[in-house]
Amino acid sequence: MDLAPPSRWLGALTALALLITTAATLQPAGAADGETRGYMDVFDLTFPVDPSKVHYADSYDAPRTGHVHQATDLMGPKLLPIYAAMGGAVVKMPMVDDATGYRLRIDGDDGRTYAYLHLNNDSPGTDDGLGTAEQAYAPGVELGGRVERGQHIGYMGDSGNAENTAPHLHFNIVDPLVTDPYGGHAPNPYPSLKAAEAKPDVPTATAAPPPESDPPPPLPPAPDTTAVCPAQGDERSFTDVDDSNVHLGTVECLVSLAVTEGVGGGRYAPADSVTRLQMASFTARLLRAGGVALPESPPDAFDDDDGTVHELAVNQLAALGVIRGDTGEVGRDLQGRVAMKRDRMAAWMVRAYALITGGELPEAEHDYFRDDLPGYHEADINRLAETGVVQGTAPGQYSPRDGVRRDQMASYLARTLAITAG
């Protein structure tokens, strides 16, 4: 059977002794030259929630996909106020990714970094995933700003990969003077939390509830594509795209513009996802249909598209600035076989518009969706929504991390070309 690292058992015994004599064992904020700390040491902090409202266990060594937990999950009710365990500078918020959801990272005054993950992303009283930043973070908490120890900083939730779990705060610490059993610098928060609760050093401030959600504004209608799509007869190009498909017209438009020929055998495969490599070829053809001259011999931009039929289109789009690399839009890895996501699709279409028209698509006046957070190309999604290019998946919902279907792709492209015509 799997056993915890030997140092873990020794650390657990040490932690028990530390909890009995907490006052004498709290670590100083300053670090002398050559000082190291144990990953089970007790650190002086404020319990980050009302401890009477949560339950928690030592889950530091619990397995997770590709790693171990190295944190403590404080399980409690949604929208429970969260407080700063240590004062310091806010260095990460509210950029959201699929794993952490709304999160905060604070560089503490004691030289350690404190992370608070899975903050609320729901409208109050729901599990709709449409909560705004105001329903995740406390008023006055800003990136680059400062928070004080015990200050209200946010609300408990289930954002990120916690959507299918009970609401909780994933709380972890990074300390450069700690070397943990897994080769990192993550002390176990559990002993410090137990010590804070026992002292007690717990929040005393009264936190206001988050504001209610304002309904999103109505979406403008989709643009008329007839001005850019050649006339279409009654004959259908594909056997698997019929009159019941709302994207039928834009699929036929792409055929007329020589942007697509389908997948063969008279089929279009409308429900299949488009990969990023495939999307590069579609977008290059869209630009050509819009009158953009594509470079004939662009430099090789990425390593993982070599030898594919899409390589030239990828390099052309990279040279024109439409494609900007991997998840962080940098580097030599296109991740080309990954499904094109709806948020990234919006960014590509905004850039395509600029190339075709020679001007930027104006900033949107409204925020049309509640789930297109700043890390998900929110500004580009709203630009396209204001022109009617995107219509969302439900009221107030864009589903930015869903893959783009081939029939949806047709509407993205045809509508983008339509708005370039003015």
N, C-alpha and C positions, 0 to 999 in steps of 0.2 A: 504494500500500500504506500501511497505518497506520504511522506513525513515533512513537517515544517522544518526549515533550516535549524540546525542545533542552536544557533545563536538566538533563534526565536524563543526557545524554551527558557534559555538563560535570561533573555530579555523579559519574558513574562514574569519570572520570579523577581527580577529587579524592579519591574513596574509595580508589583504588589507591595514591595517594601517602600517604593517611592510614594505610593498613594497613602501609606500609613503616616509618613513623615513629609508630607507635601511641602510645607513651608520651608523646610531646611534644604530641599532638593531642587527648587526651581532654578532653571538655567538663567544666567545673566544675559542681558541683551547684547552686550559687547563680547567680542571674541579675542582672547589673547593669541599671540603668535603660536601657531602649531596646535591650537585647541581643536579637539574633535568632540563630537557628541554621539551618543548611542541612539539607534533608531527607535528604541523604546523609552527614551528619556521623557520626563515630564517637562513641558514648557508652560510658561505663565501666559494664559490666554483667558478670554471671556467666552463662556459657552455661547455659541452663535444663534441659538433659538431659546425659547422658553422650554427648559428641560422637562417640565411637567406635561408638555403636549407631544412629546416624541418618545420613541423607543429606538434603541440602537444596540449593536453588538460589535465585537471585535472581528471585523471581516477583512483585515489587512491582507491576509494570504489567500483570500477567496479567489478562485479562478475566474477569469473573464476571457473573452475571445482574444487570443493572442497575447495576453498579459495577465498579471494578477492585480487585485483591486488596489492595494496600497492607499486606502482611504477609509473613512468611516461614513456610512450612510445613516443619516438621521431621518427616520421615517415618521411622518406626521401629516397633518391636514393640509390640503392645498390652500395657498395664500397665507400660511403661517408666516409672520414677520421673521426676517433673518437679520442678524446684527453682526457687526464687524468683530471678529475674535481678537483682532489687533489693529491698531490704527496704522495708516500708511497711504501710499499713493495707488490710485486705481490705474492699472496698466493694461487691462484687457476688458473690454465691453464695447458694444453688445454684439460684435461679430459672432454669428452663429454658425455652427457646423452640425453635421448629422449626429455626432456623438454627444457633444456636451450641451447642446441647446443654448438657451440664454445662460450666460455665465459671468462671473466676476473673478478677476485675479487682482490681488492687492499685494504690493511689495511692502511688507510690514516694517515698522520702525525697529523691530528686533533683528532685522537682517534675514528673515525668512519670508517666503512667499506663500500666501494663503489663497486657495481656489475654492469657489463656491459654484457648483454646477447644477444644471437642471432647474433653473429658476422658472417661475410660472410663465406659460405661453398660452393660457386660455382666457377667454372672456369670463368674468366672475360668474360662478354658478354653473359653468359648463366644462366640457372637455373638448372644445371645438378646435383647439390649436390656433385660434385666431386672436389671441391676446397680443397687445401691443407692448412696446418697451416700457411704457408707463405702468403696465400691470406686472412687469418683471422686476423693475428697479424702483427703489424708494426715491422720492423727490430730492433733487440736489446731488445725486450720485452721478458723476460724469467722468468720462475717460480723461485721464490726465489730472483729475482733481484729487482731493484728499478726503479721507474719512477718518473719524476718530474711533478709538476703541469703544465698543458698545453702541455705536451709531446704527440706526436702522438703515439697511442697505438694499433690501429686496424682499421678495416673497417666494415661498416654497412652491414648487410645481413639479412637472413631469416632462419637461421639454427634452429635445434631443432623443437619444436612444432609450430614454426612460418612459416614453409614451405608453408602453404596454406594462408598466409597473405602477405600484402605488407611488403617490407623491413623496419625494424625499429630497434632502439636501446631501449631495455628494461633497464631502469636505475633505480636502487634502492639503498637506503642507510640504513645501520643498525647503530644505535647509542645506546650504553648501558644505556645512561642517559635519554632515551626517553621511555615512556610507551604509546603505541598507543591504539586506541579504541578497537583493537582486541586482546589485551593482549601480544603483542610482542614489539619489539624495532625498528620499522620501521617508521621513520619520512616520511612525504609526501615530495617528492623532488620538487613538482611543484612550491611552493612559492620561493624556493631557485633558481630554474632555471629561473623563471621570474625576480628575483632580479639580477642574473648574466647577463641576457640579457639586463636589463634596465641600468646597470651601465655605459658602458657595460664591462663585463669581459668575453671575447670571444676568441677563438683560433686565433692566428696570424701566427703560423708556417705554412710553406708550406710542405705538405705531398706528398711523391712520391706514384704513383699508385702501386698496388700489381704486382708481377711478373706474366707473362703468365704461363699457365700450360704446363709442359712437358708431352708428350704422355707417358702413362704407357708402360712398356716393355711387349713384347709378353709373353703369358703364356706357360710354358712347357707343352708337351702333357700329358694326363692322363696315369698313369702307367698300364702296362699289368697285368691283374688280373688272367690270366690263370694259373700262377704258384701256386697260392694259392687256386683257386676254382676248385673243382672236375669237371670232364668232364660232360658236359650237353648235353642231347639229344635234339631232336626237340620238345618233348612234353612240354607244358607250364604248370606251376604250378597254375597260376591264370587266370581267365577269363578277368580280368580288366587291365592286363598289357600285351600289344601286341607289335608287332614289331615296332610300331611307337614311343614307349617310349624309349628314349636314355638310360634309366637306366635298361632296361630289363635284360641285362646280369648280372648286379650286384645284382638285385633282386633274380634271379635264383641262383646266387652264395650263397647268404645268406640262401636260402632254403637248398642247398646242405651242408652247414656248420652247419645246425640246429640252426641258429641264429634267423630265423623267420619261422612262420607257417601261416602267414596271419591273417586275421580277422575272418575267418570262411566262409563257404558257397562257397569255391573256389575263394574268393576275397582277394585282398591285400590292397585295398583302397589307391592307390599310391598318390593321391592328398591330403590326410588327413595330418594334422600336427602331429608331434610326440611330446608328452608331455615329461617333464623332467623325470617323473617317468618311462615312457615307455623306454626312451632313456637309463636309467640306466640298465634295463634288457637287452636291445640289446648290450650295451657296455660290460656288464659282460660276455655275451655269446661270444662276439668277443675276449675278453681277454682269455677266456677258449680255443677258437679255436686257439689262438696264443701261447698256451702252458703255460699260466700264472696260477699258483695255487691260487685260491681265498680262503680267510679265511672262515672257516666253521661257526664260531660263532663270528662274528665281533660285536663290541659294537654298541649300538643304537646311531645313529648320529643325527637324526632329529625327530621332533615331528609330522610333518604333513604328514608323510607317514605311520604312525602306522596302522597295520591291512591290508595294501594293498598287492597285490601279488608281488609288486615290492620291498617290504621293505628289504628283504635279499640282493638283488642286490644293492640297494642304500647303505646299510651299508657296503657291501663289497667294493664298489668303494670309499666310504668315508674313509675306513680304508687304502686303497691303495693310497689315495691322488688324485684320479681322480676327485671326486666331492668335492667341497669346499664351499658348503652352498648356501646362498641366493644371491641376486644381487651383494652384496659386497663380496661374497664368505666367509662369516663368519656367525656364529649364528646357531640356531636350526631350522630354517625354510628353507626347501628345495625349496618352491614354486613349488612343484612337478607337479601340474596340469596345470602349465603355459607351453605354447608351447616352445619347445627347440629352441633357437635362433641360427642363423648361426654363430655368433661370438663365443658363448659359445661352440657350437659343435666343432669348430676348437680347442679350448683349451682342450676339453676332448680327442680329437683324438691325439693331441701332447702328452698328458700324457699317453694315451694308448700305443702309439709307444714306449715311454721310458720304460714302464713296460715289453713289449714284447721283446724288443731288449737289455734292460739293459743299453742303452745309450740315450743321448738327441739328438733330431733332430737338425741338425745344424742351426744356424741363417741364415736367407735368405740374399742374396746379393742385392736384389732389393725390391722395394716397388711396388707391382703389382696392387694395388687398391687405389682409391682416397677417398673411403668412409669408410674404416676400420680404424677409428681414434684410438689414443692410448687407449681410454676408451673401445674400442671394441675388445680387444685381437688382436691388429694389428700384433704383432710379431708372434703369433701362426698362424694367417691366412697366412702371407707371407711365413712362413716355409712350410706350406702345399701346397701353390701355387707353390713354387720352386720345389716341388717333383711331381706336377701335380695332387695331391689329390683333390684340389679345382680348379674349372674352372670359378667361378664367374657367374654373372647373365647378364652381358653386358660388353663391353670393359671398363676396368678400374673400374668396379663396382662389389662389393661383396654383397651388401644389408645385412649388418651384423645384423640388427635388425629384419629381416624377420624370420618367423618360418621355421623350417626344415620340408619339406614334407617327407612322408615315402619312396617315390622312391629316392629322393635325399639322404636320410639317408643310403640307401643301397649302394650307390656309395661312400659316406664318409667311411663307414666301410670296404667295400671290397678293396678300393684303399689304405686305411691305412694299412690293413693287407698285401697288396702287397708290399708296400715299406719296410715293416719289413723283407721281404725275400731278400732284397738287390738287 
